[in-house]
Amino acid sequence: MIKSMSAMAKDTRRFCRIQIGYLLKKVCKRFTAEELIKFVPGDVEVTHRRLKKIRKQMRRENRKRLNEKDKNDDEDSEFVAGLEKKSVTFDDILADSDSDLPEDMDIEDGAHDRADKKKQKRKSSMYFHT
C-alpha cells in the first residue's frame, strides 16, 4: 500500500494529499512511523517528511496524555493526603456537634414559637364571627 502511494504521479499525490495524510496517520497508529519509512522509496521526500511529522505529533500527544494523567493522579493524591492529615474520631465529631446544637436550638425554638403564635393570631382573625 505504501509502495503504491509512492508510485503515484506527483500531481495525483498533491491532489489526494489530505486523504493520504489521514491514511498515513491511521497506519502509523497501527505500525510505527519508522517501520513505514522503510517501505517508502528514497526519492519521495514529501512522504518521508510527512511521516516524521506524524511521528512527532504522536509523541507529543502521548507526552501530553501522560502529563494530564500524572496531573490528575497528583490532584487525587493531594486530596487524599488532605483527608488523611485530618484524623477525626467519633468523639471529636460529637464534641463539635454538641457545642453547636444547644445554642442554635435555643434560638431556633424561640423563633419557631413566635412564628407559631403569629400564625395562630392570623388564623383566628381571618374567621368572621357572627
C-alpha positions as CSV (number, residue, x, y, z in Angstrom):
1,M,0.0,0.0,0.0
2,I,2.8,2.4,0.9
3,K,4.7,1.5,-2.2
4,S,1.6,2.1,-4.4
5,M,1.1,5.5,-2.8
6,S,4.7,6.4,-3.5
7,A,4.4,5.2,-7.1
8,M,1.5,7.8,-7.8
9,A,2.2,10.7,-10.1
10,K,3.2,14.0,-8.4
11,D,0.0,15.8,-9.4
12,T,-2.2,12.9,-8.1
13,R,-0.3,12.8,-4.8
14,R,-0.8,16.5,-4.4
15,F,-4.5,16.3,-5.3
16,C,-5.0,13.5,-2.7
17,R,-2.7,14.8,0.0
18,I,-5.4,15.2,2.6
19,Q,-6.7,11.7,2.2
20,I,-3.1,10.3,2.1
21,G,-2.4,12.2,5.4
22,Y,-5.5,10.6,7.1
23,L,-4.5,7.2,5.8
24,L,-0.8,7.6,7.0
25,K,-2.0,8.7,10.4
26,K,-4.2,5.7,10.8
27,V,-1.5,3.3,9.6
28,C,1.0,5.0,12.0
29,K,-1.3,4.2,14.9
30,R,-1.1,0.6,13.9
31,F,2.5,0.5,13.0
32,T,5.3,2.8,13.9
33,A,6.5,5.6,11.6
34,E,10.0,4.1,11.5
35,E,8.6,0.8,10.1
36,L,6.6,2.7,7.4
37,I,9.7,4.8,6.4
38,K,11.4,1.6,5.4
39,F,8.8,0.9,2.7
40,V,8.9,4.4,1.2
41,P,11.4,4.8,-1.6
42,G,14.1,7.4,-1.1
43,D,13.1,9.7,-3.9
44,V,9.7,10.6,-2.3
45,E,10.9,13.2,0.3
46,V,7.4,14.6,0.9
47,T,6.2,11.3,2.3
48,H,9.4,11.0,4.5
49,R,8.8,14.4,5.9
50,R,5.2,13.7,6.5
51,L,5.9,10.5,8.3
52,K,8.4,12.3,10.5
53,K,5.9,15.0,11.3
54,I,3.3,12.4,12.2
55,R,5.8,10.6,14.4
56,K,6.5,13.9,16.3
57,Q,2.8,14.6,16.6
58,M,2.1,11.2,18.1
59,R,4.9,11.5,20.6
60,R,3.7,15.0,21.6
61,E,0.1,13.6,22.1
62,N,1.4,10.7,24.2
63,R,3.5,13.1,26.4
64,K,0.5,15.4,26.8
65,R,-1.7,12.5,27.7
66,L,0.8,11.2,30.3
67,N,1.2,14.7,31.8
68,E,-2.5,15.1,32.2
69,K,-2.8,11.6,33.7
70,D,0.1,12.4,36.2
71,K,-1.5,15.8,37.0
72,N,-4.9,14.1,37.7
73,D,-3.1,11.5,39.9
74,D,-1.3,14.2,41.8
75,E,-4.5,16.1,42.4
76,D,-6.2,12.9,43.7
77,S,-3.3,12.1,45.9
78,E,-3.3,15.7,47.3
79,F,-7.0,15.4,48.0
80,V,-6.5,12.0,49.7
81,A,-3.5,13.3,51.6
82,G,-5.5,16.2,52.9
83,L,-8.1,13.8,54.2
84,E,-5.5,11.6,55.8
85,K,-4.0,14.6,57.7
86,K,-7.2,15.4,59.4
87,S,-7.9,12.4,61.7
88,V,-11.4,12.8,63.1
89,T,-12.7,10.4,65.7
90,F,-16.2,9.8,66.6
91,D,-15.7,11.7,69.9
92,D,-14.4,14.7,68.1
93,I,-17.5,14.8,65.9
94,L,-19.8,14.5,68.9
95,A,-17.9,17.2,70.7
96,D,-18.2,19.6,67.8
97,S,-21.9,18.8,67.2
98,D,-22.7,19.1,71.0
99,S,-21.2,22.6,71.3
100,D,-23.1,23.9,68.2
101,L,-26.5,22.4,68.8
102,P,-27.7,23.9,72.2
103,E,-27.0,27.5,71.2
104,D,-28.7,27.0,67.8
105,M,-31.5,25.0,69.2
106,D,-32.5,27.7,71.8
107,I,-32.6,30.4,69.1
108,E,-34.5,28.3,66.6
109,D,-37.0,27.1,69.2
110,G,-37.8,30.7,70.2
111,A,-38.1,31.8,66.6
112,H,-40.5,28.8,65.9
113,D,-42.6,29.6,69.0
114,R,-43.0,33.3,67.9
115,A,-43.8,32.2,64.3
116,D,-46.5,29.7,65.5
117,K,-48.2,32.3,67.7
118,K,-48.3,34.8,64.8
119,K,-49.8,32.2,62.6
120,Q,-52.5,31.3,65.2
121,K,-53.4,35.0,65.5
122,R,-53.7,35.4,61.8
123,K,-55.9,32.3,61.5
124,S,-58.2,33.4,64.3
125,S,-58.6,36.9,62.9
126,M,-59.4,35.6,59.5
127,Y,-62.6,34.0,60.6
128,F,-65.6,36.2,60.8
129,H,-67.7,35.8,63.9
130,T,-71.4,36.5,63.7
